[in-house]
Amino acid sequence: MNHTIMQYFEWYLPDDGKHWENVKNDAPHLKDIGITKLWLPPASKGTGTNDVGYGPYDLFDLGEFDQKGAVRTKYGTKEEYLAAIKALEENGIMPIADIVLNHKAQGDETEGFTVLKMDPENRQKPISEPYEIEGYTHFYFPGRQGKYSDFEWHWYHFSGLDYDAKHNETGIYQIQGEHKGWADNEEVDTEKGNFDYLMFNDIDYSHPEVIEETRAWLKWFIETTGIKGFRLDAIKHIDRSYIEEIIKKIYEEIGEEFYVFGEYWNADYETKADYLEDIDYSFDLFDVKLHMNFYQAALQNENYDLTKILDKTLIDDQAWSAVTFVDNHDTQAGQSLESEVGAWFKPLAYGLILLLRNGLPTVFYGDYYGTQGENGHGGYQEILDKLLHLRTNYAYGDETRYFDHSNCIGWIRYGNEEYPHGLVALISNGTEDGFKDMSLGEYYAGKTFVDYLGHYEGEVTLDESGNGRFMVHNKSISVWVDKDSLI
């Protein structure tokens, strides 16, 4: 059985507290279309009900306490979250929680401490002498009143912050003191000199109290929710040796069936390969380079060389660790990593990630159901349902690629014993229709194929050797399957 993730949120979901309820109600449908893992948005209390989840205030508050203006989060209450997880499991879908461990936002009180103001483009370069500021670094969670954990966060639990309340100034401030400073360059991404600091109050994972409290929260969260996996946010900004340690500890306690994948937003293949080696391949990574290839292919139209669509990607060189995607909440229009794949190319990109043998594909909620907001667009549910059906029932077995023409590529999946029918897929970015003469072997001799997507009319009947000419319209995708398998 092929596994498929759906990222079940987009940035501009309404702030109505109904999302967990929607997950629960949609679970049977998600099962029917072949979704086996559901990536849920961050569940903990953020800076307000309009927080998508990446401004975490209190990780222990899953929509249970009156904090930051409401009991519920953007998505609903703790009770509704647990009900959504239960509904997913009842439908055979693995619930995966997005967890944000890099930073905390909107502390309860200010504290005074010494900092260096750093150059935003080179975080290793001070642009001030040490001086005193005040920051919102004291977190004591008055609404929760010590339930689940009485730990309070102070300035010395953080390595940096972006707001000086004393002088009402913003910047990147490195907190000074014994054993303070950014994580070593070998442990975090080296963009901007050192990319330990990302936003808000940056958590210092060299502090033993931080390590103990984070471990305690992870244990509590898994036991409380019954979640079966994690999507790790912003891991290029967190000490990689610590991340490896905590994930391996989870595997030891729960088992390796607990599934973890991470967001390391860097398109450079060597950087990602080095990271995977450094963490001993303890979890998978998003294939950012593949997404960027899709983005460029959509922009360049027929000038993009499709034979290079998989170049320098994890799916091609580290397939066992690749989580593939077309777009997500960060790449959609208006967001920090905006690089939304052009509408005409989206079906082609999804055909690649859903029907090629390698990688674990992710379907974005915004592509399936549509996005809201100023730059919102409709969904691609009709064609995605067809591609998901093909993934569930046809995309099995060995693969032969015909990546031999800059404007038209294709591949064959031969099927296996349980799913014997296989498929032939072609995509084109050209200005004219494309074709491939392809050989499926004598097993398929005399069989007649049709385009399951309905894009190309007509039939292809293979000769006595299993050879045939398969067609695709320009700027389109066709997936040909045995006509008899449709009965």
Secondary structure by P-SEA (a helix, b strand, c coil): cbbbbbccccccccccccaaaaaaaaaaaaaaaccccccccccccccccccccccccccccccccccccccccccccaaaaaaaaaaaaaacbbbbbbccccccccccbbbbbbbbbbcccccccccccccccccccccccccccccccccccccccccccccccccccccbbbbbcccccccccccccccccccccccccccccccaaaaaaaaaaaaaaaaacccccccccccccccaaaaaaaaaaaaaaccccbbbbbbcccccaaaaaaaaaaacccccccaaaaaaaaaaaaaaccccccccccccccccccccccccccccccccccccccccccccaaaaaaaaaacccccbbbbbccccccccccbbbbbaaaaaaaaaaaaacccccbbbbccccccccbbbbbccccccccbbbbbbcccbbbbbbccccccccccccccccccccbbbbbcccbbbbbbbcccbbbbbccccccc
